[in-house]
Amino acid sequence: MVFKRSPNVGDTIWSWGSTLKKGCRTYSPRFMFGTDHANNTGTELSKIRRVCLTPEEQSAFFETTAIEVFVLALGTD
């Protein structure tokens, strides 16, 4: 639903793992890890790691998307 209205946004918080996987495969890995509260971090990390995403898809959640969004440069001062 979110991607249909705003194609650059993906929210994983309190999403089912199967929904997350389907969204990632349907809309490409345009998700970025986030949580609504620090106490939920472990739950959200576990969900992403358990839904059988490819290493590239997991990388998008944990680093690639953030680098692209925030234009971070790796390996520079």
BASE-988307 format. One record per atom (N, C-alpha, C): residue number from 1; x, y, z. Coordinates in steps of 0.05 Angstrom, whole numbers. Example, Ala and Ser with C-alpha at 12.3 -4.5 7.8 and 13.67 -1.06 7.14 Angstrom:
2
{rec 1,{264,-114,156}}
{rec 1,{246,-90,156}}
{rec 1,{264,-66,156}}
{rec 2,{257,-45,142}}
{rec 2,{273,-21,143}}
{rec 2,{258,1,157}}
This chain:
77
{rec 1,{16,-24,0}}
{rec 1,{0,0,0}}
{rec 1,{17,25,0}}
{rec 2,{38,25,17}}
{rec 2,{55,49,18}}
{rec 2,{69,54,-8}}
{rec 3,{80,33,-20}}
{rec 3,{94,36,-46}}
{rec 3,{76,45,-68}}
{rec 4,{51,38,-68}}
{rec 4,{33,47,-88}}
{rec 4,{29,78,-87}}
{rec 5,{29,89,-63}}
{rec 5,{25,117,-60}}
{rec 5,{51,133,-61}}
{rec 6,{73,122,-51}}
{rec 6,{98,135,-50}}
{rec 6,{120,115,-57}}
{rec 7,{128,112,-82}}
{rec 7,{145,91,-90}}
{rec 7,{173,91,-78}}
{rec 8,{181,111,-64}}
{rec 8,{208,112,-52}}
{rec 8,{208,105,-23}}
{rec 9,{186,97,-11}}
{rec 9,{184,93,17}}
{rec 9,{176,64,23}}
{rec 10,{190,52,42}}
{rec 10,{182,25,51}}
{rec 10,{185,24,81}}
{rec 11,{164,16,94}}
{rec 11,{164,14,124}}
{rec 11,{162,-15,132}}
{rec 12,{181,-24,148}}
{rec 12,{182,-52,156}}
{rec 12,{171,-56,184}}
{rec 13,{166,-35,199}}
{rec 13,{158,-38,227}}
{rec 13,{131,-52,229}}
{rec 14,{131,-73,245}}
{rec 14,{107,-89,250}}
{rec 14,{95,-102,225}}
{rec 15,{111,-105,205}}
{rec 15,{102,-119,181}}
{rec 15,{107,-149,184}}
{rec 16,{90,-165,173}}
{rec 16,{95,-194,173}}
{rec 16,{120,-199,156}}
{rec 17,{136,-220,164}}
{rec 17,{159,-227,149}}
{rec 17,{153,-234,120}}
{rec 18,{131,-248,115}}
{rec 18,{123,-256,88}}
{rec 18,{116,-231,72}}
{rec 19,{103,-211,84}}
{rec 19,{97,-187,70}}
{rec 19,{122,-171,63}}
{rec 20,{140,-171,81}}
{rec 20,{166,-158,77}}
{rec 20,{181,-170,53}}
{rec 21,{182,-197,53}}
{rec 21,{196,-211,31}}
{rec 21,{182,-205,4}}
{rec 22,{156,-207,4}}
{rec 22,{141,-202,-21}}
{rec 22,{145,-173,-30}}
{rec 23,{144,-154,-12}}
{rec 23,{149,-126,-19}}
{rec 23,{177,-122,-30}}
{rec 24,{196,-134,-18}}
{rec 24,{224,-132,-27}}
{rec 24,{227,-143,-55}}
{rec 25,{215,-166,-60}}
{rec 25,{217,-178,-87}}
{rec 25,{200,-163,-108}}
{rec 26,{178,-152,-100}}
{rec 26,{160,-139,-119}}
{rec 26,{171,-111,-126}}
{rec 27,{179,-96,-106}}
{rec 27,{187,-69,-109}}
{rec 27,{217,-64,-108}}
{rec 28,{232,-84,-109}}
{rec 28,{262,-84,-107}}
{rec 28,{269,-77,-78}}
{rec 29,{294,-82,-70}}
{rec 29,{301,-77,-42}}
{rec 29,{305,-47,-37}}
{rec 30,{283,-32,-35}}
{rec 30,{284,-4,-29}}
{rec 30,{277,1,1}}
{rec 31,{283,-17,17}}
{rec 31,{276,-15,46}}
{rec 31,{301,-7,61}}
{rec 32,{297,7,83}}
{rec 32,{320,13,101}}
{rec 32,{311,5,129}}
{rec 33,{329,-7,144}}
{rec 33,{323,-15,171}}
{rec 33,{316,9,188}}
{rec 34,{296,5,204}}
{rec 34,{287,25,223}}
{rec 34,{269,12,243}}
{rec 35,{265,25,265}}
{rec 35,{246,15,285}}
{rec 35,{233,39,299}}
{rec 36,{210,34,309}}
{rec 36,{195,56,323}}
{rec 36,{204,60,352}}
{rec 37,{219,40,362}}
{rec 37,{228,42,390}}
{rec 37,{252,24,393}}
{rec 38,{272,33,409}}
{rec 38,{296,17,413}}
{rec 38,{290,-11,423}}
{rec 39,{269,-14,439}}
{rec 39,{262,-40,450}}
{rec 39,{253,-60,428}}
{rec 40,{246,-50,405}}
{rec 40,{237,-68,383}}
{rec 40,{260,-75,363}}
{rec 41,{283,-64,367}}
{rec 41,{305,-68,349}}
{rec 41,{311,-98,344}}
{rec 42,{313,-113,365}}
{rec 42,{319,-142,362}}
{rec 42,{298,-157,346}}
{rec 43,{273,-150,351}}
{rec 43,{251,-163,337}}
{rec 43,{253,-157,307}}
{rec 44,{257,-131,301}}
{rec 44,{258,-123,273}}
{rec 44,{283,-135,259}}
{rec 45,{306,-136,272}}
{rec 45,{330,-148,260}}
{rec 45,{326,-177,255}}
{rec 46,{314,-191,274}}
{rec 46,{309,-220,271}}
{rec 46,{290,-226,248}}
{rec 47,{270,-210,246}}
{rec 47,{250,-213,224}}
{rec 47,{264,-211,197}}
{rec 48,{280,-191,193}}
{rec 48,{294,-187,168}}
{rec 48,{313,-210,162}}
{rec 49,{327,-219,182}}
{rec 49,{346,-241,179}}
{rec 49,{333,-268,174}}
{rec 50,{308,-272,182}}
{rec 50,{295,-298,180}}
{rec 50,{277,-302,156}}
{rec 51,{272,-282,140}}
{rec 51,{253,-285,118}}
{rec 51,{265,-295,92}}
{rec 52,{289,-305,93}}
{rec 52,{302,-317,70}}
{rec 52,{307,-297,47}}
{rec 53,{316,-273,55}}
{rec 53,{324,-254,34}}
{rec 53,{352,-261,25}}
{rec 54,{358,-253,1}}
{rec 54,{385,-257,-10}}
{rec 54,{405,-239,5}}
{rec 55,{430,-245,4}}
{rec 55,{450,-227,17}}
{rec 55,{448,-199,7}}
{rec 56,{442,-195,-19}}
{rec 56,{440,-168,-30}}
{rec 56,{415,-154,-19}}
{rec 57,{393,-168,-15}}
{rec 57,{369,-157,-4}}
{rec 57,{374,-149,25}}
{rec 58,{387,-166,40}}
{rec 58,{393,-159,68}}
{rec 58,{412,-135,70}}
{rec 59,{431,-135,52}}
{rec 59,{450,-112,51}}
{rec 59,{435,-86,46}}
{rec 60,{415,-87,29}}
{rec 60,{399,-63,23}}
{rec 60,{386,-53,49}}
{rec 61,{375,-71,65}}
{rec 61,{362,-64,90}}
{rec 61,{381,-51,109}}
{rec 62,{405,-63,111}}
{rec 62,{423,-55,132}}
{rec 62,{444,-34,124}}
{rec 63,{449,-30,99}}
{rec 63,{469,-10,92}}
{rec 63,{465,4,65}}
{rec 64,{461,-10,43}}
{rec 64,{461,1,17}}
{rec 64,{441,24,14}}
{rec 65,{416,19,22}}
{rec 65,{396,40,19}}
{rec 65,{403,65,35}}
{rec 66,{413,62,60}}
{rec 66,{421,85,76}}
{rec 66,{443,100,62}}
{rec 67,{462,86,51}}
{rec 67,{484,100,37}}
{rec 67,{473,116,14}}
{rec 68,{455,104,-1}}
{rec 68,{443,119,-24}}
{rec 68,{426,142,-15}}
{rec 69,{410,138,5}}
{rec 69,{392,159,15}}
{rec 69,{408,182,27}}
{rec 70,{427,176,43}}
{rec 70,{442,197,57}}
{rec 70,{467,205,43}}
{rec 71,{472,193,20}}
{rec 71,{496,199,4}}
{rec 71,{521,198,21}}
{rec 72,{524,175,33}}
{rec 72,{548,170,50}}
{rec 72,{570,159,32}}
{rec 73,{594,168,37}}
{rec 73,{617,158,22}}
{rec 73,{633,139,41}}
{rec 74,{637,115,32}}
{rec 74,{652,96,48}}
{rec 74,{682,99,42}}
{rec 75,{698,97,62}}
{rec 75,{727,98,58}}
{rec 75,{739,125,54}}
{rec 76,{723,146,59}}
{rec 76,{734,173,56}}
{rec 76,{733,187,83}}
{rec 77,{750,208,86}}
{rec 77,{750,223,111}}
{rec 77,{728,244,112}}
